[in-house]
Amino acid sequence: MENLKDSQLAQYIPILFLLAAAVGFAGGTLLISVLLGKFAKSSKAKDAAYECGKDPIGSNTGRFSVQFYLVAMLFILFDIEVVFMYPWAVVYRDMLAEHATRNLILGSMISFLGILFLGYIYAVKKKALDWKS
């Protein structure tokens, strides 16, 4: 049994190397930019905001409606819930071969979609997706 645990943990070693490389690259580029940034000469023109060649007009602290953030959070919520359907779809064909779990896996997805649909109906009833209010 111990050999099985070792072999399964050994499969995560490449992921740990990839994680270390990603963290090292991110930290390294930040460190290099800080070190090189100390030697750069700054001026008012260099420190000004630049967007598409136009001079900034007005305040940069514009306020967004709370409705914008609510719609954004609902989009993320429903988007993440839909992502959970992909692993189910991959496993579903293999699970159909097993008679014991055939109804269980289908029922779990139907209940998941039911809860998702109820959340959507709740958001529509509360007018969370209405931009005009």
KOLVO-412859 format. One record per residue: x, y, z of N, C-alpha, C in turn. Coordinates in steps of 0.2 Angstrom, whole numbers. Each point is the difference from the previous one (the first is absolute). Layout:
! residues N
<n.X->X | n.Y->Y | n.Z->Z | ca.X->X | ca.Y->Y | ca.Z->Z | c.X->X | c.Y->Y | c.Z->Z>
...
//
This chain:
! residues 133
<n.X->4 | n.Y->-6 | n.Z->0 | ca.X->-4 | ca.Y->6 | ca.Z->0 | c.X->4 | c.Y->6 | c.Z->0>
<n.X->6 | n.Y->0 | n.Z->3 | ca.X->5 | ca.Y->6 | ca.Z->1 | c.X->2 | c.Y->1 | c.Z->-7>
<n.X->2 | n.Y->-5 | n.Z->-4 | ca.X->2 | ca.Y->1 | ca.Z->-7 | c.X->-5 | c.Y->4 | c.Z->-4>
<n.X->-6 | n.Y->-1 | n.Z->1 | ca.X->-5 | ca.Y->4 | ca.Z->-4 | c.X->0 | c.Y->7 | c.Z->2>
<n.X->0 | n.Y->2 | n.Z->6 | ca.X->0 | ca.Y->7 | ca.Z->2 | c.X->7 | c.Y->3 | c.Z->-3>
<n.X->5 | n.Y->-3 | n.Z->0 | ca.X->6 | ca.Y->3 | ca.Z->-2 | c.X->0 | c.Y->1 | c.Z->-8>
<n.X->-3 | n.Y->-4 | n.Z->-3 | ca.X->-1 | ca.Y->1 | ca.Z->-7 | c.X->-5 | c.Y->5 | c.Z->-2>
<n.X->-5 | n.Y->1 | n.Z->4 | ca.X->-5 | ca.Y->5 | ca.Z->-1 | c.X->3 | c.Y->7 | c.Z->1>
<n.X->4 | n.Y->0 | n.Z->6 | ca.X->3 | ca.Y->7 | ca.Z->2 | c.X->5 | c.Y->1 | c.Z->-5>
<n.X->4 | n.Y->-5 | n.Z->-3 | ca.X->5 | ca.Y->2 | ca.Z->-5 | c.X->-3 | c.Y->3 | c.Z->-6>
<n.X->-6 | n.Y->-1 | n.Z->-2 | ca.X->-3 | ca.Y->3 | ca.Z->-5 | c.X->-1 | c.Y->7 | c.Z->0>
<n.X->0 | n.Y->3 | n.Z->6 | ca.X->-1 | ca.Y->7 | ca.Z->1 | c.X->7 | c.Y->4 | c.Z->0>
<n.X->5 | n.Y->-3 | n.Z->0 | ca.X->7 | ca.Y->3 | ca.Z->0 | c.X->1 | c.Y->5 | c.Z->-6>
<n.X->-2 | n.Y->-2 | n.Z->-7 | ca.X->0 | ca.Y->5 | ca.Z->-5 | c.X->-5 | c.Y->6 | c.Z->1>
<n.X->-5 | n.Y->-1 | n.Z->3 | ca.X->-4 | ca.Y->6 | ca.Z->2 | c.X->3 | c.Y->4 | c.Z->5>
<n.X->3 | n.Y->-3 | n.Z->5 | ca.X->4 | ca.Y->5 | ca.Z->4 | c.X->6 | c.Y->3 | c.Z->-3>
<n.X->3 | n.Y->-3 | n.Z->-5 | ca.X->5 | ca.Y->4 | ca.Z->-4 | c.X->-3 | c.Y->5 | c.Z->-4>
<n.X->-5 | n.Y->-1 | n.Z->-3 | ca.X->-4 | ca.Y->5 | ca.Z->-4 | c.X->-2 | c.Y->6 | c.Z->5>
<n.X->-2 | n.Y->-1 | n.Z->5 | ca.X->-2 | ca.Y->5 | ca.Z->5 | c.X->6 | c.Y->4 | c.Z->2>
<n.X->5 | n.Y->-4 | n.Z->2 | ca.X->6 | ca.Y->4 | ca.Z->2 | c.X->3 | c.Y->4 | c.Z->-6>
<n.X->0 | n.Y->-2 | n.Z->-6 | ca.X->2 | ca.Y->4 | ca.Z->-6 | c.X->-5 | c.Y->6 | c.Z->-1>
<n.X->-6 | n.Y->-1 | n.Z->1 | ca.X->-5 | ca.Y->6 | ca.Z->-1 | c.X->1 | c.Y->5 | c.Z->6>
<n.X->1 | n.Y->-2 | n.Z->6 | ca.X->1 | ca.Y->5 | ca.Z->5 | c.X->7 | c.Y->3 | c.Z->0>
<n.X->5 | n.Y->-4 | n.Z->-2 | ca.X->7 | ca.Y->3 | ca.Z->-1 | c.X->0 | c.Y->5 | c.Z->-6>
<n.X->-4 | n.Y->-1 | n.Z->-6 | ca.X->0 | ca.Y->4 | ca.Z->-5 | c.X->-4 | c.Y->7 | c.Z->2>
<n.X->-5 | n.Y->-1 | n.Z->3 | ca.X->-4 | ca.Y->6 | ca.Z->2 | c.X->4 | c.Y->4 | c.Z->5>
<n.X->3 | n.Y->-3 | n.Z->5 | ca.X->4 | ca.Y->4 | ca.Z->5 | c.X->6 | c.Y->3 | c.Z->-3>
<n.X->3 | n.Y->-4 | n.Z->-5 | ca.X->6 | ca.Y->2 | ca.Z->-3 | c.X->-1 | c.Y->6 | c.Z->-4>
<n.X->-6 | n.Y->0 | n.Z->-4 | ca.X->-1 | ca.Y->6 | ca.Z->-4 | c.X->-2 | c.Y->6 | c.Z->4>
<n.X->-4 | n.Y->-1 | n.Z->5 | ca.X->-1 | ca.Y->6 | ca.Z->5 | c.X->6 | c.Y->3 | c.Z->3>
<n.X->4 | n.Y->-5 | n.Z->2 | ca.X->7 | ca.Y->3 | ca.Z->3 | c.X->4 | c.Y->3 | c.Z->-5>
<n.X->0 | n.Y->-2 | n.Z->-6 | ca.X->4 | ca.Y->3 | ca.Z->-5 | c.X->-3 | c.Y->7 | c.Z->-2>
<n.X->-6 | n.Y->0 | n.Z->0 | ca.X->-3 | ca.Y->7 | ca.Z->-2 | c.X->1 | c.Y->5 | c.Z->6>
<n.X->0 | n.Y->-2 | n.Z->6 | ca.X->1 | ca.Y->4 | ca.Z->5 | c.X->7 | c.Y->3 | c.Z->0>
<n.X->5 | n.Y->-5 | n.Z->-1 | ca.X->7 | ca.Y->2 | ca.Z->0 | c.X->1 | c.Y->4 | c.Z->-6>
<n.X->-2 | n.Y->-1 | n.Z->-6 | ca.X->1 | ca.Y->4 | ca.Z->-5 | c.X->-4 | c.Y->7 | c.Z->0>
<n.X->-6 | n.Y->0 | n.Z->3 | ca.X->-4 | ca.Y->6 | ca.Z->1 | c.X->4 | c.Y->5 | c.Z->4>
<n.X->4 | n.Y->-2 | n.Z->5 | ca.X->3 | ca.Y->5 | ca.Z->4 | c.X->5 | c.Y->4 | c.Z->-4>
<n.X->3 | n.Y->-3 | n.Z->-5 | ca.X->5 | ca.Y->4 | ca.Z->-4 | c.X->-3 | c.Y->5 | c.Z->-6>
<n.X->-7 | n.Y->-1 | n.Z->-1 | ca.X->-3 | ca.Y->4 | ca.Z->-5 | c.X->-1 | c.Y->7 | c.Z->2>
<n.X->0 | n.Y->5 | n.Z->-4 | ca.X->-1 | ca.Y->7 | ca.Z->1 | c.X->-8 | c.Y->1 | c.Z->-1>
<n.X->-3 | n.Y->3 | n.Z->5 | ca.X->-7 | ca.Y->1 | ca.Z->0 | c.X->-1 | c.Y->7 | c.Z->-1>
<n.X->-5 | n.Y->2 | n.Z->-4 | ca.X->-3 | ca.Y->7 | ca.Z->-1 | c.X->-7 | c.Y->0 | c.Z->0>
<n.X->-3 | n.Y->6 | n.Z->0 | ca.X->-7 | ca.Y->0 | ca.Z->0 | c.X->-3 | c.Y->-3 | c.Z->-6>
<n.X->3 | n.Y->1 | n.Z->-6 | ca.X->-3 | ca.Y->-3 | ca.Z->-6 | c.X->0 | c.Y->-8 | c.Z->0>
<n.X->6 | n.Y->-3 | n.Z->3 | ca.X->0 | ca.Y->-7 | ca.Z->1 | c.X->-5 | c.Y->-3 | c.Z->5>
<n.X->-1 | n.Y->4 | n.Z->5 | ca.X->-4 | ca.Y->-3 | ca.Z->5 | c.X->-8 | c.Y->1 | c.Z->-1>
<n.X->-1 | n.Y->4 | n.Z->-6 | ca.X->-7 | ca.Y->1 | ca.Z->-1 | c.X->-4 | c.Y->-6 | c.Z->-3>
<n.X->-6 | n.Y->0 | n.Z->1 | ca.X->-4 | ca.Y->-6 | ca.Z->-3 | c.X->0 | c.Y->0 | c.Z->-7>
<n.X->0 | n.Y->-5 | n.Z->-4 | ca.X->1 | ca.Y->-1 | ca.Z->-7 | c.X->-5 | c.Y->-5 | c.Z->-2>
<n.X->-5 | n.Y->2 | n.Z->-5 | ca.X->-4 | ca.Y->-5 | ca.Z->-2 | c.X->-2 | c.Y->2 | c.Z->-7>
<n.X->2 | n.Y->-4 | n.Z->-5 | ca.X->-1 | ca.Y->1 | ca.Z->-7 | c.X->2 | c.Y->6 | c.Z->-3>
<n.X->5 | n.Y->3 | n.Z->3 | ca.X->3 | ca.Y->7 | ca.Z->-3 | c.X->-4 | c.Y->6 | c.Z->2>
<n.X->-5 | n.Y->-1 | n.Z->4 | ca.X->-4 | ca.Y->6 | ca.Z->2 | c.X->1 | c.Y->2 | c.Z->7>
<n.X->0 | n.Y->7 | n.Z->1 | ca.X->1 | ca.Y->2 | ca.Z->7 | c.X->-6 | c.Y->-2 | c.Z->4>
<n.X->1 | n.Y->-1 | n.Z->6 | ca.X->-5 | ca.Y->-2 | ca.Z->5 | c.X->-4 | c.Y->6 | c.Z->1>
<n.X->-7 | n.Y->-1 | n.Z->0 | ca.X->-5 | ca.Y->6 | ca.Z->1 | c.X->-4 | c.Y->-2 | c.Z->6>
<n.X->-1 | n.Y->4 | n.Z->4 | ca.X->-4 | ca.Y->-1 | ca.Z->6 | c.X->3 | c.Y->-4 | c.Z->6>
<n.X->-4 | n.Y->-2 | n.Z->4 | ca.X->2 | ca.Y->-4 | ca.Z->6 | c.X->1 | c.Y->-7 | c.Z->-1>
<n.X->5 | n.Y->-3 | n.Z->3 | ca.X->1 | ca.Y->-7 | ca.Z->-1 | c.X->-4 | c.Y->-4 | c.Z->5>
<n.X->-4 | n.Y->3 | n.Z->4 | ca.X->-3 | ca.Y->-4 | ca.Z->5 | c.X->-8 | c.Y->0 | c.Z->-1>
<n.X->-1 | n.Y->-2 | n.Z->-6 | ca.X->-7 | ca.Y->0 | ca.Z->-2 | c.X->-4 | c.Y->-6 | c.Z->3>
<n.X->-6 | n.Y->1 | n.Z->2 | ca.X->-4 | ca.Y->-5 | ca.Z->4 | c.X->-4 | c.Y->-4 | c.Z->-5>
<n.X->0 | n.Y->-7 | n.Z->2 | ca.X->-4 | ca.Y->-4 | ca.Z->-4 | c.X->-6 | c.Y->-1 | c.Z->4>
<n.X->-6 | n.Y->-2 | n.Z->-3 | ca.X->-6 | ca.Y->-2 | ca.Z->3 | c.X->1 | c.Y->-6 | c.Z->4>
<n.X->-3 | n.Y->-1 | n.Z->6 | ca.X->0 | ca.Y->-7 | ca.Z->3 | c.X->-3 | c.Y->-5 | c.Z->-4>
<n.X->-5 | n.Y->2 | n.Z->-5 | ca.X->-3 | ca.Y->-5 | ca.Z->-4 | c.X->6 | c.Y->-3 | c.Z->-5>
<n.X->5 | n.Y->3 | n.Z->-2 | ca.X->5 | ca.Y->-2 | ca.Z->-4 | c.X->4 | c.Y->-6 | c.Z->4>
<n.X->1 | n.Y->1 | n.Z->6 | ca.X->4 | ca.Y->-5 | ca.Z->4 | c.X->-4 | c.Y->-6 | c.Z->1>
<n.X->-7 | n.Y->1 | n.Z->2 | ca.X->-4 | ca.Y->-5 | ca.Z->1 | c.X->-1 | c.Y->-5 | c.Z->-6>
<n.X->-1 | n.Y->3 | n.Z->-6 | ca.X->0 | ca.Y->-4 | ca.Z->-6 | c.X->7 | c.Y->-3 | c.Z->-1>
<n.X->5 | n.Y->3 | n.Z->1 | ca.X->7 | ca.Y->-3 | ca.Z->-1 | c.X->0 | c.Y->-6 | c.Z->5>
<n.X->-2 | n.Y->0 | n.Z->6 | ca.X->1 | ca.Y->-5 | ca.Z->5 | c.X->-5 | c.Y->-6 | c.Z->-2>
<n.X->-6 | n.Y->2 | n.Z->-3 | ca.X->-4 | ca.Y->-5 | ca.Z->-2 | c.X->2 | c.Y->-4 | c.Z->-6>
<n.X->3 | n.Y->4 | n.Z->-4 | ca.X->4 | ca.Y->-4 | ca.Z->-6 | c.X->5 | c.Y->-4 | c.Z->2>
<n.X->4 | n.Y->2 | n.Z->4 | ca.X->6 | ca.Y->-5 | ca.Z->3 | c.X->-3 | c.Y->-6 | c.Z->3>
<n.X->-5 | n.Y->1 | n.Z->4 | ca.X->-4 | ca.Y->-5 | ca.Z->4 | c.X->-2 | c.Y->-5 | c.Z->-5>
<n.X->-4 | n.Y->2 | n.Z->-5 | ca.X->-3 | ca.Y->-5 | ca.Z->-4 | c.X->5 | c.Y->-3 | c.Z->-5>
<n.X->5 | n.Y->4 | n.Z->-2 | ca.X->5 | ca.Y->-3 | ca.Z->-4 | c.X->4 | c.Y->-5 | c.Z->4>
<n.X->2 | n.Y->1 | n.Z->6 | ca.X->3 | ca.Y->-6 | ca.Z->4 | c.X->-4 | c.Y->-6 | c.Z->1>
<n.X->-6 | n.Y->1 | n.Z->1 | ca.X->-5 | ca.Y->-6 | ca.Z->1 | c.X->0 | c.Y->-4 | c.Z->-7>
<n.X->0 | n.Y->4 | n.Z->-5 | ca.X->0 | ca.Y->-4 | ca.Z->-7 | c.X->6 | c.Y->-4 | c.Z->-1>
<n.X->6 | n.Y->3 | n.Z->3 | ca.X->6 | ca.Y->-4 | ca.Z->-1 | c.X->0 | c.Y->-6 | c.Z->3>
<n.X->-4 | n.Y->-1 | n.Z->6 | ca.X->-1 | ca.Y->-6 | ca.Z->3 | c.X->-3 | c.Y->-6 | c.Z->-4>
<n.X->-3 | n.Y->2 | n.Z->-5 | ca.X->-4 | ca.Y->-5 | ca.Z->-4 | c.X->5 | c.Y->-4 | c.Z->-5>
<n.X->6 | n.Y->3 | n.Z->-1 | ca.X->5 | ca.Y->-3 | ca.Z->-5 | c.X->2 | c.Y->-7 | c.Z->3>
<n.X->3 | n.Y->0 | n.Z->6 | ca.X->2 | ca.Y->-6 | ca.Z->3 | c.X->-6 | c.Y->-5 | c.Z->0>
<n.X->-6 | n.Y->2 | n.Z->2 | ca.X->-5 | ca.Y->-5 | ca.Z->0 | c.X->-1 | c.Y->-3 | c.Z->-7>
<n.X->0 | n.Y->4 | n.Z->-5 | ca.X->-1 | ca.Y->-2 | ca.Z->-7 | c.X->5 | c.Y->-5 | c.Z->-2>
<n.X->6 | n.Y->1 | n.Z->2 | ca.X->6 | ca.Y->-5 | ca.Z->-1 | c.X->-1 | c.Y->-6 | c.Z->3>
<n.X->-2 | n.Y->0 | n.Z->6 | ca.X->-1 | ca.Y->-6 | ca.Z->4 | c.X->-7 | c.Y->-4 | c.Z->-1>
<n.X->-4 | n.Y->4 | n.Z->-3 | ca.X->-7 | ca.Y->-3 | ca.Z->-1 | c.X->0 | c.Y->-6 | c.Z->-4>
<n.X->3 | n.Y->0 | n.Z->-5 | ca.X->0 | ca.Y->-6 | ca.Z->-5 | c.X->3 | c.Y->-6 | c.Z->4>
<n.X->5 | n.Y->0 | n.Z->3 | ca.X->3 | ca.Y->-5 | ca.Z->4 | c.X->-4 | c.Y->-3 | c.Z->6>
<n.X->-4 | n.Y->5 | n.Z->3 | ca.X->-4 | ca.Y->-2 | ca.Z->5 | c.X->-7 | c.Y->-3 | c.Z->-2>
<n.X->-2 | n.Y->1 | n.Z->-6 | ca.X->-5 | ca.Y->-4 | ca.Z->-3 | c.X->1 | c.Y->-7 | c.Z->0>
<n.X->6 | n.Y->-2 | n.Z->-1 | ca.X->1 | ca.Y->-8 | ca.Z->0 | c.X->-1 | c.Y->-3 | c.Z->6>
<n.X->1 | n.Y->4 | n.Z->6 | ca.X->-1 | ca.Y->-3 | ca.Z->7 | c.X->-8 | c.Y->1 | c.Z->1>
<n.X->-3 | n.Y->-5 | n.Z->1 | ca.X->-7 | ca.Y->0 | ca.Z->2 | c.X->-2 | c.Y->3 | c.Z->6>
<n.X->4 | n.Y->-1 | n.Z->5 | ca.X->-1 | ca.Y->3 | ca.Z->7 | c.X->0 | c.Y->8 | c.Z->0>
<n.X->4 | n.Y->3 | n.Z->-4 | ca.X->0 | ca.Y->7 | ca.Z->1 | c.X->-3 | c.Y->4 | c.Z->-6>
<n.X->-3 | n.Y->-4 | n.Z->-4 | ca.X->-4 | ca.Y->3 | ca.Z->-6 | c.X->-5 | c.Y->6 | c.Z->2>
<n.X->-4 | n.Y->-2 | n.Z->4 | ca.X->-5 | ca.Y->5 | ca.Z->2 | c.X->3 | c.Y->5 | c.Z->5>
<n.X->5 | n.Y->-2 | n.Z->4 | ca.X->3 | ca.Y->5 | ca.Z->5 | c.X->3 | c.Y->6 | c.Z->-4>
<n.X->4 | n.Y->-1 | n.Z->-5 | ca.X->4 | ca.Y->5 | ca.Z->-3 | c.X->-5 | c.Y->4 | c.Z->-4>
<n.X->-5 | n.Y->-3 | n.Z->-3 | ca.X->-5 | ca.Y->4 | ca.Z->-4 | c.X->-4 | c.Y->5 | c.Z->5>
<n.X->-2 | n.Y->-3 | n.Z->5 | ca.X->-4 | ca.Y->3 | ca.Z->5 | c.X->4 | c.Y->6 | c.Z->3>
<n.X->6 | n.Y->-1 | n.Z->1 | ca.X->4 | ca.Y->6 | ca.Z->3 | c.X->1 | c.Y->5 | c.Z->-4>
<n.X->0 | n.Y->-1 | n.Z->-7 | ca.X->1 | ca.Y->6 | ca.Z->-5 | c.X->-7 | c.Y->3 | c.Z->-1>
<n.X->-5 | n.Y->-4 | n.Z->1 | ca.X->-7 | ca.Y->3 | ca.Z->-1 | c.X->-1 | c.Y->5 | c.Z->6>
<n.X->2 | n.Y->-2 | n.Z->6 | ca.X->-1 | ca.Y->4 | ca.Z->6 | c.X->4 | c.Y->6 | c.Z->0>
<n.X->7 | n.Y->-1 | n.Z->-3 | ca.X->4 | ca.Y->6 | ca.Z->-1 | c.X->-3 | c.Y->5 | c.Z->-5>
<n.X->-3 | n.Y->-2 | n.Z->-5 | ca.X->-3 | ca.Y->4 | ca.Z->-5 | c.X->-6 | c.Y->3 | c.Z->3>
<n.X->-4 | n.Y->-3 | n.Z->4 | ca.X->-6 | ca.Y->2 | ca.Z->3 | c.X->2 | c.Y->6 | c.Z->5>
<n.X->5 | n.Y->-1 | n.Z->4 | ca.X->2 | ca.Y->5 | ca.Z->4 | c.X->3 | c.Y->6 | c.Z->-4>
<n.X->4 | n.Y->-1 | n.Z->-5 | ca.X->2 | ca.Y->5 | ca.Z->-4 | c.X->-6 | c.Y->4 | c.Z->-3>
<n.X->-5 | n.Y->-3 | n.Z->-3 | ca.X->-5 | ca.Y->3 | ca.Z->-3 | c.X->-4 | c.Y->4 | c.Z->6>
<n.X->-1 | n.Y->-3 | n.Z->6 | ca.X->-3 | ca.Y->4 | ca.Z->5 | c.X->3 | c.Y->7 | c.Z->2>
<n.X->7 | n.Y->-1 | n.Z->0 | ca.X->4 | ca.Y->6 | ca.Z->1 | c.X->-1 | c.Y->5 | c.Z->-6>
<n.X->0 | n.Y->-2 | n.Z->-6 | ca.X->-2 | ca.Y->5 | ca.Z->-5 | c.X->-6 | c.Y->3 | c.Z->0>
<n.X->-6 | n.Y->-4 | n.Z->2 | ca.X->-6 | ca.Y->3 | ca.Z->1 | c.X->0 | c.Y->5 | c.Z->5>
<n.X->3 | n.Y->-2 | n.Z->6 | ca.X->0 | ca.Y->5 | ca.Z->5 | c.X->4 | c.Y->7 | c.Z->-2>
<n.X->5 | n.Y->-1 | n.Z->-4 | ca.X->3 | ca.Y->6 | ca.Z->-2 | c.X->-4 | c.Y->4 | c.Z->-5>
<n.X->-4 | n.Y->-3 | n.Z->-4 | ca.X->-5 | ca.Y->3 | ca.Z->-4 | c.X->-5 | c.Y->3 | c.Z->4>
<n.X->-3 | n.Y->-3 | n.Z->4 | ca.X->-5 | ca.Y->3 | ca.Z->5 | c.X->2 | c.Y->6 | c.Z->3>
<n.X->6 | n.Y->0 | n.Z->3 | ca.X->3 | ca.Y->6 | ca.Z->4 | c.X->2 | c.Y->5 | c.Z->-5>
<n.X->-1 | n.Y->-1 | n.Z->-7 | ca.X->3 | ca.Y->5 | ca.Z->-5 | c.X->7 | c.Y->1 | c.Z->1>
<n.X->4 | n.Y->-5 | n.Z->2 | ca.X->7 | ca.Y->1 | ca.Z->0 | c.X->4 | c.Y->1 | c.Z->-6>
<n.X->-4 | n.Y->-2 | n.Z->-6 | ca.X->3 | ca.Y->0 | ca.Z->-6 | c.X->-3 | c.Y->6 | c.Z->-4>
<n.X->-4 | n.Y->4 | n.Z->3 | ca.X->-3 | ca.Y->6 | ca.Z->-4 | c.X->5 | c.Y->6 | c.Z->1>
<n.X->3 | n.Y->2 | n.Z->-6 | ca.X->4 | ca.Y->6 | ca.Z->0 | c.X->-3 | c.Y->7 | c.Z->1>
<n.X->-7 | n.Y->0 | n.Z->-1 | ca.X->-3 | ca.Y->7 | ca.Z->1 | c.X->-1 | c.Y->2 | c.Z->7>
<n.X->0 | n.Y->-5 | n.Z->5 | ca.X->-2 | ca.Y->2 | ca.Z->7 | c.X->6 | c.Y->3 | c.Z->3>
//
